Amino acid sequence: MEESTRYFLSIADKIEKAFRENRELVKAVIKKINEYSKVLESVYGKDFRFKIMNFCGTHEWTVTHFGIRSLVPKNIELVAGPGCPVCVTPSHFIEEAIKLALDGITVYTYGDTYRLRALNSVRGYRSLSEVRGEGTVKLVTSLVDAIKDAGKTNRESVFIGIGFETVAPGYASAILKGLVPENLKIMSLVKLTPPAMFYSLEILREKPTEPPVMGVIAPGHVSTVTGAKAWSVVSENYGIPVVVSGFEPVDVLLSILEILKQLVKGEAKTVIEYKRAVTWHGDLRAQRIVAKVFRVVDDAWRGIGFLPKSGLRLREEYRRYDAFEELGVKEIKPSEWGYDLPPGCRCAEVTLGKAKPTDCPLFMRVCTPDKPYGPCMVSLEGACAIWARFGSGGLADEIAKELSLTI
């Protein structure tokens, strides 16, 4: 079992305990959600669906594992957004990493990226996991692990820096403190989440047969860095409520309640539910060091294409750490980018909230957690992987019974 899997399972019991220790609160919140739902139904009609999108893989895990979709009224539709960095990492960069490993360069990678399949084979290999016997590929849980090992071996090496805004300060800090050895380069593939949120909302509004997103549950961990202010443009430009949420089931239910309350009142504000960790302005020091080390670029998202100002690359001053500059890793140009999902895979639609995992004909047939075909089945933050493990509703029936609720 992968370390990331063990980690998620270890916290599941803690989250479940927190949920059940707040039974009376949960019952009161669900009651209020139902009341607001009925008010909205009287205005919009019985068949109207209020679509609420979450932008964090951990939120989707909470929603699905604990069966929150089964605990809210049927006219509330909870959909997953682009909250999985592994899922949107272009195939091109996996192919580049495979080339480096086969050329004798040590590749340090997270466990999920290790299993991520490329669209095109490189000398007969499609993933870093397949290369491990022929090249040097090492699994790490952080850049710090790569730094320690590279310092011991002195081998030419590269760290695959995948992640959202949450990981960028750690990367930047290691560089500024001079912790990264000369033989270790960084392939920065960090993605920025607000541009993906804007794109998702625009795409869904272009589909007139589907109800638009009426509210957003914004990512809590990312917001500890960016601050809730990063999402206020959504409320201002799209006229919908945004709630920065924590990750316990109670957090998510309270966020749904806040969104419905705003809809009833005709409001569209960005508010913080996750006040124990998130502030309006975020971590200003982290923002400063990220801006010092990285530059913002237009970046490719797997199966989606280029999104403006959605990625981070190292600045020229730090090129000695840059795998693109020092190891010849090739960038993708918009004119060269091609659709990079395997045939039949609907991961892009799932990532953008246009489809559910079960809408994909490959789901749990060709594509399973043991043998992932598409990127959304690889990571525990991927919607397909989450639905494959907990798609039956998770703990919904058991929790509802304990709360004396009828599903």
N, C-alpha and C positions, 0 to 999 in steps of 0.2 A: 504494500500500500504506500502511495506517495506521501511525502511529509505534509504537503498542502492538504491532502485528503484527511490525514490524521488530525491536523489542526482544526479543520472545519468540524469534524465529528466531535472533537474534544469540547468545543465551545457550544455544540448543539444542546447538550444536557444543561449547561448553565443558562442558555437563553430560554429553554423550555421551563426551567424552574422559575426564572424571572416572570415569564408569562403567567404561570399558574399561581404565583404568589400575589399577583395583581388581579385575581379573578373578578372581584367586585368592580374594579375600575374598568376592566375589559367589558363586562356586561353593560356597564353604564355607557361606555363609549359606543358599543355596537347598537345599543338602544337609540342613542342620539343620531348615529349614522342613518339608521332606519327612518327616523323622524325627518331628517333633512332630505333623505331620498324621496320620501312621499311628497314633500313640499315641491321639490324639483319636478317630480312626475306630474304634478298638477299643472305645472307651467309648460313643460316641454312635451308632455304626452306619455302614455304608458309604454310605448315601444322605443323611446329615445334612450340611447346608451351614453352614459357619462364616462368617457375614456380618460383614465388617469395613467400617466406613464412614469415609471421609475427609471432612473439613469445610473443605477449601480447594481452590479451583479450580486452583491451581498443582499440588497433589498429584494431582488428577485428570488434569491435563496430563501429569505425569510417568508416572503409571500407564498411561495410554493410549498416549502417544507411544512409550514404551519397551517396550510390550507386556508389562508386569509381570503382567497377568492370565494371560498364556500361560506365564509362568515359574514360577507357583506351582501347587500341586496343585489338581485340579478341585473338591475339596470346600471350597476357600476362595473365597468370593465377595466381591469388592471392589466396593463401591457408593459413588457420589458423594452427598454431602450438600449442604446449603445454603451453598456456599462462593463464591457469586458475587453481589456487591452489586448489580450492574446488573440481574441476572435477577429480583431481588425488589423492585426499585423500583416502587411502584404506578403504574399508568397515570395516575391522577389528577394526579400531580405532573409528569408529562411534558406533560399537557394544560395545566396551569397555566403551565409554562415556555413552551409554544407561545403562549399568550395574551400573556404578557409581551413576547415577541419581536415579535409582531404589533402590539403597542401602542407599539412604538418603544424598548423597553428592551433594552439589549445583554445578551445571554445568553452567559455563559462556561460551556463544558461540556467534559467529557472526550469522546474520540472514540467510545467505545462508547455513551455516553448520547446522543450526537448521532444515532445510527442507531436508537435504541430506539423502537419503534412504540407509540403509544397505542391503547387500545381504541376510544375515540371520537374522531372527527375534530373539529378546532377550526377553524371557518371554512374547511373543506376540507382541512386539513392534519393529518397523523397523526404526524409526527416533526419534530424540530428540523432535520434534514437537508433536509426539504421546505420549511421556512420560510426557509431561508437567503437565498433570492432576494428575499423580501418583507420580512424583518426582519433585524436584526443579530444573528447567531449566530457566535461565535468559538470555535474549538477551542483548548483549553489542556491542558497536562500536569500542572498543579498550580495551587493557589490563588495561589502567587507570581506565575505568569504573568498571572493575572487582575488581581492587584494592580498590577503594572507597567503593563499596558495601560490599565486604568481610570484610573490616575493621570495618564496622558498625555491621554486623551480628555475627561475630566470629564463624560462622558455618564452618565446614570442607568443602572445596570447591576446584574446579579445573577450570582452564581456558584452553580452547581448542585453542592452538596457531597455527592456520593455516596461511599460507602465503608464499611469496617468500622472496628474500633478502631484500626487501623494509621494511618489518616489523621487521626483526631481530634486528636492532640497538635499536629500542624502547623497545623490550623485554629485551635486554641485559642491557640497561641503567637503567631500573626500578629495575633490580636485583642488579646491582652494587651500586645504590644509596640507597639500603635498603628500597625501597618503598613497596615491596611485603610483606604482612603480613604473619605470620607463618601458618595461617590456609588456605592460598591459595597456591595451587600447579599449576605448569604449565605443560601441555602436549604439548611439543614442536613437532610440525609436519611441521616445516618450510622446504620448498623444495628449492634446488639450481637449477637455470635454465640452466646454460651452459651444464651440463651433459645431460639434456633432449634434448637440441638442437643437440648435437653430435649424440645422439641415433636416433633422428628423421631423420637426414640427412643420416645416415647409412641405416636405414630401407627403406627409399625411393630409395636409390641407389640399393637396392637388388631387386627392381621390374623393370626388364628390359623393360617391355612394357610401362612404364610410363616415361615421361621426368624427369630428375633429377632436384632438386632445383638449380636454377641458381643465386639466390641472397637471402639475408636475411634482413628483417627489424627487427632490434633488439630492445628489450624493453627499453623505455626511463626511466621509474620510477626506475626499477631495476638498470639501469646503473648509476643513480645518486649516488648509493652506490658502485657498483662494478667498475665503470669506464668503458669506452669503451674498455680498454685493455682486459677485460674478453672475448671479442668476436674475438680478433685478431687471435686466434688459428684457428677459422673457415676459415678465409681468407687464412691463411698460410697452413693449412692441407687439405682443400677441394678446394682451388683455386677458391672461389666465392666471390663476393662483399658482404660486410656487412655494413648497414647503421643504426646507432642508431638514432631513429626518435622520434619526438614529436608527439602529438596526434590530432592536428587540421588537417582537410582534406588537407590543403596546405602542412603541414609537410609530410604527407604520400605521396602525389603526388611528392614532391621534392625528397623524398627518392627513389621512383620508378624511377624517372628521373636519379638520381645518379647511381643506379644499372645498368640501361640500358647504360648509358654513359661509365661506366667501362667495360661492356661487349663489347661494340663497340671498345673500345681502347685496349681490351685484358688485362685489369687490374683486380686485385683481392685485394682490400684494405678494411680496416675497417675505416670508417669515421663517424664523428659526424654531423648529421643534427640538432640535438636538443642541440645546443651550449648554449642556454640560461639557461640550467639546468645541462648538462652533461660535464664532463671533461675526459681526457684520463685516469687518475689514480683514479678518483672517490673520495669518501669521506673517506680519510685515517683514520680519527678518528673513524668513524663508523665501518670500517673494523677491527680496533684494538680491540674495545670493543666486537665485535661479536666473534672474535677469542679468546678473554679472557674468555668469558662465555660459548661458545659452542664448541663442537667438531664435525667434519665432519664424517658422517657415510654413508655406503651403505644403500639406502632406497627404500621402495616399492612405486610404483606409480600405482594407480588403473587401472586395466585392462591391464597393461603394464608389471609389474614385477619389479625386483630389478635393479636399476641403480647405478653404482659405484659412491661413493662420491657425493651423490645428496641430502643429508638431514642433518639437524642440531639437535643435542641432547645436553642437558646440561652437562657440565663437572662435574667430581666427586666433585670438590670443592663446587659446588652449588646443591648438591643432595637434600638438605633440601627443595628446591623448586621444585624438580623433581617428577612429578606424576608417572613416571615409577618406581621410587625407593620407594617413600613414600606411594603411594596408590595401588601399586601392578599392575599397568597397564602392560599388557603383550606385549612385543615386538613381531614383526613377524620375523621369521628366513627365509632365502631364501629357505630352504628345506621344510618349512611349508606353504609357500605362495601358494595360489591357485587363479585361475582366478576369479575375484570378481565383474564382471559386471552381471546384470540380463540377463536372456535368451533373445537373439535377439538384445540386445543393441550393437550399434557400436561406442560407445563413444571413445574407445581406438583408433580406426582407424581415427575418426574425430580429436582427440587430436593430433595424429601424422601426420596429413595432408594426410593420405592415402585415406580418403573418405570425402565427403561433408555431412552435416547434412541431406540433402534431399536424400542421398543414403540409409539412414536407413529406413527400412519399418515401424518402429514405430513412426517416426517423424510426429508430428501433428495428429497422429491417437491415438495410445495408450499413447504417450508421449507428453505432452503439458506444457506450462509454469504454468498453474493452477494445473496440476497434473503430475509433472515430474516423469518419470519412470527411466531415466538414469541420471547420475550426470551432464552431459553437458547441461541439460535443467534446472538445479537448479539455478546456479549462473548467474548473468548478464554478467560475463566474459566468460561464456561457449558459444562455437560456436553455439550449437543447440538453446540455449535461445535467442541469438542474431538474428539468422536466423528466428526463430519463430516470433519475433517481427518486424523485418525489412527486412526479406528475399525477399520481393517483389521488392527490389531495393532502398528502402528508399526514399530519396529525389532526386534520379537520374534524373527522367524526368523533374521535376520542375527546378532543378539546370541547367540541360543541356539547357533547353529553355531559361533561363535567361542569359546564357553564349553564346547563339546563336550557340550551338553545335548540331550535329546530332548524335543520339545514334543508 
